[in-house]
Amino acid sequence: MQFLADTNITSHSVRALRALGHDVLYAAERDVDQGDEALLREAVAQWRIVVTKDHDFGALVFGQALQHAGIILIDDLGDPKAEAELLATVIERHEADLDAGAFLRVGADGAVRLRP
C-alpha cells in the first residue's frame, strides 16, 4: 500500500511499514513542512493514505469536506514500538477499507472507528 506519513508519526513506524513492503513517503524527511492541507492535496494527487496523529485532518475532511484517499488518525501512544505494531495491525485488518478510501480513527486502546 502507499502511505504519506505526517511529521508526527515516529520514524520507527515509518521504517516498520517500509520493512513490511509498503511504499511510505515521510514528511519529516523533507526540508520544509508545507502544512496539513498541502499534505492532503499531495496524498490525493498520488492516491496515498495519510498516516497522522493530527486531529486537524478530521476537521479538513469532515468540516471542510476536502477530498482524501484514506486517512489513519492514530492516538499518540508515547511508545514508538507500540505505535508501529498497532499501525501494522490496523493496516492488515482494514486493508480493504483503506483501499476504498476510509477514514480510520485509532485509539490508544487499539479500538478503530471507521468512516467510509
C-alpha positions as CSV (number, residue, x, y, z in Angstrom):
1,M,0.0,0.0,0.0
2,Q,1.0,3.6,-0.5
3,F,1.2,6.0,2.5
4,L,2.1,9.5,3.3
5,A,3.2,9.8,6.9
6,D,2.9,13.1,8.7
7,T,5.8,14.6,10.6
8,N,4.3,13.5,13.9
9,I,4.5,9.8,13.1
10,T,7.6,8.2,14.5
11,S,10.5,7.2,12.3
12,H,10.3,3.8,13.9
13,S,6.7,3.3,12.5
14,V,7.8,4.5,9.0
15,R,10.7,2.0,9.0
16,A,8.4,-0.8,10.2
17,L,5.9,0.0,7.4
18,R,8.6,0.1,4.8
19,A,10.0,-3.2,6.1
20,L,6.5,-4.7,5.6
21,G,6.8,-3.7,1.9
22,H,4.7,-0.6,2.0
23,D,5.6,2.5,0.0
24,V,5.9,5.3,2.5
25,L,6.7,8.9,1.9
26,Y,7.7,10.6,5.2
27,A,7.1,14.3,5.6
28,A,9.7,14.5,8.3
29,E,12.4,13.6,5.8
30,R,11.7,16.8,3.9
31,D,13.4,20.2,4.4
32,V,10.1,22.1,4.8
33,D,6.7,21.2,6.4
34,Q,4.2,22.5,3.9
35,G,1.2,22.1,6.3
36,D,-1.8,19.8,6.6
37,E,-3.7,21.0,3.5
38,A,-0.7,20.6,1.2
39,L,0.0,17.2,2.6
40,L,-3.6,16.2,2.0
41,R,-3.5,17.5,-1.6
42,E,-0.3,15.6,-2.3
43,A,-1.8,12.4,-0.9
44,V,-4.9,12.7,-3.1
45,A,-2.8,13.5,-6.2
46,Q,-0.7,10.3,-5.6
47,W,-3.6,8.4,-4.1
48,R,-1.7,7.8,-0.8
49,I,-3.2,7.1,2.6
50,V,-2.3,9.8,5.1
51,V,-1.0,8.5,8.5
52,T,-1.1,11.1,11.2
53,K,-1.7,11.9,14.9
54,D,-3.1,15.4,13.9
55,H,-6.8,15.8,14.6
56,D,-6.9,18.7,12.2
57,F,-7.2,16.2,9.4
58,G,-10.7,15.3,10.8
59,A,-11.6,19.0,10.5
60,L,-10.3,19.2,7.0
61,V,-12.2,16.1,5.8
62,F,-15.4,16.4,7.8
63,G,-15.6,20.1,8.4
64,Q,-14.3,21.4,5.1
65,A,-15.2,18.3,3.0
66,L,-11.8,18.1,1.5
67,Q,-11.1,15.0,-0.6
68,H,-8.8,12.3,0.7
69,A,-7.5,8.9,-0.4
70,G,-7.8,7.4,3.1
71,I,-6.6,8.5,6.5
72,I,-5.3,6.7,9.5
73,L,-5.6,9.1,12.6
74,I,-3.9,7.4,15.5
75,D,-3.6,8.5,19.1
76,D,-0.1,9.3,20.4
77,L,0.9,6.1,22.3
78,G,4.1,7.6,23.7
79,D,5.9,4.4,22.6
80,P,7.3,4.1,19.1
81,K,7.4,0.3,19.1
82,A,3.8,0.1,20.2
83,E,2.8,2.7,17.6
84,A,4.5,0.7,14.8
85,E,2.8,-2.6,15.9
86,L,-0.6,-1.0,16.2
87,L,-0.3,0.6,12.8
88,A,0.8,-2.7,11.2
89,T,-2.2,-4.5,12.8
90,V,-4.7,-1.8,11.8
91,I,-3.5,-1.8,8.2
92,E,-3.6,-5.6,7.9
93,R,-7.1,-5.8,9.4
94,H,-8.5,-2.8,7.4
95,E,-6.7,-3.1,4.1
96,A,-10.0,-3.3,2.1
97,D,-11.4,-0.3,4.0
98,L,-8.2,1.7,3.3
99,D,-8.2,0.7,-0.3
100,A,-11.7,2.2,-0.5
101,G,-10.5,5.5,1.0
102,A,-11.8,5.1,4.5
103,F,-11.0,7.4,7.5
104,L,-9.9,5.3,10.4
105,R,-9.7,6.7,13.9
106,V,-7.4,4.5,16.0
107,G,-7.5,4.9,19.8
108,A,-4.7,4.2,22.2
109,D,-6.5,1.1,23.2
110,G,-6.5,-0.2,19.6
111,A,-10.2,0.5,19.1
112,V,-10.9,1.5,15.5
113,R,-13.7,3.8,14.4
114,L,-14.3,3.6,10.7
115,R,-15.9,6.2,8.5
116,P,-16.2,5.4,4.8
